[in-house]
């Protein structure tokens, strides 16, 4: 399996250009060079995909569980077999280091696929027995045709995390990708053909524009939408299509926090904090972007984090020693530079980084940015309130647990938090008061496929992981029969 220069939509089991035959360019963020072209998808293409998916619904829904399981497992096997191809495409698409894509992103995708595939033969319903009266039992049935959106930061994984539970539940899917990172979704379409997924069961189109997204949200045939895409577009869709009777879930921005107490295991904390701030260039829905440090160790922490951040290697995505690759686009790079300029107008101190990097030679003039640490900002600053989605982190000191909790909860975008302390009672006491869905004690990203959560506050509404996502794509029925 190999990537192609001309990416195609995948509809009704076939790869084809858009209705108008036109293409749009997608660039390698590390070089700014056009490396592929993807279909200029039109609303007519969405309409055709809806018709295709709707036709396939009954066939897929009625397919024996064992056959559905085997098809999905075969798809996972193909992705694993082609993991280097997928990883190279993901690195080229997003600007992230190839080693990261190969060791983390792609394995997480096929692991997620296997988790939901293997849940099929083992999924059990509930029954309720009332002696001498009745017996009730529940069943979960697929909704029909659903729409899923992928995010450019983890284009394959974000797609798999919603598409696969939807397919597992017996739904057919229309997936809409972000044109900034379309290649792994295209390879997924090729893998579906190789795995023998029936035509129309999954349809993958490229170019997540407001018009295309609106067409999916407006269609009465599409029974549910799972949106994991650009946060600004997501908020627009929520305002435009706020139908309480329409099943819609969103994953939007986040402003995650790490609270460091003076009794922490300092070495472990500093290593994991650096990773949580700058892994995937900070372009991660669970990246730490605010750090609160207890005053007795604040200066020590600041000195060590700055030193380690300055040693991070930014550059060649194919090098095994690269820590950070490129920012996804010129627009996102300029946005990060704008936040640095804003910090300076607020008289904050940029302790390190915060500048674009000119790369010469084979890497080209890519969208490279030196990771930044900033101190001296108020909790109300935009840099402490908005999801910058990049390698910029702010640090603040605190004196008491109550102050740390107040600062941590000073945003409505708290999806995840890390607490660093060797005092178990304190950790659990503070964790109960933090406004976040995922709270890790002495760690970061301690997730697995079985863990489910619903985003907190304004970070979204889509249940993610475990059985929660599977249930999102089903309708529960309770059937009762007198004894």
Secondary structure, 3 states (H helix, E strand, C coil): CCCCCECCEEECCEEECCCCCCEEEEECCCCCCEEEEEECCCHHHHHHHHHHHHHHHHHHHHCCHHHHHHHHHHHHHHHHHCHHHHHHHHHHHHCCCHHHHHHHHHHHHHHHHHHHHHHCCCCCCCEEEECCCEEEEEEEEECCEEEEECCHHHHHHHHHHHHHHHHHCCCEEEEEECHHHCHHHHHHHHHHHHHCCCCCCEEEEECCCHHHHHHHHHCCCEEEEEEECCHHHHHHHHHHCCCCCCEEEEECCCCEEEEECCCCCHHHHHHHHHHHHHHHHHCCCCCEEEEEEEHHHHHHHHHHHHHHHHHCCECCCCCCCCCECCCCCHHHHHHHHHHHHHHHHCCCEEEECCCEECCCHHHCCCCEECCEEEECCCCCCHHHHCCCCCCEEEEEEECCHHHHHHHHCCCCCCCEEEEECCCHHHHHHHHCCCCCCEEEECCCCCCCCCCCEECCHHHECCEECHHHHHHHCEEEEEEEEEC
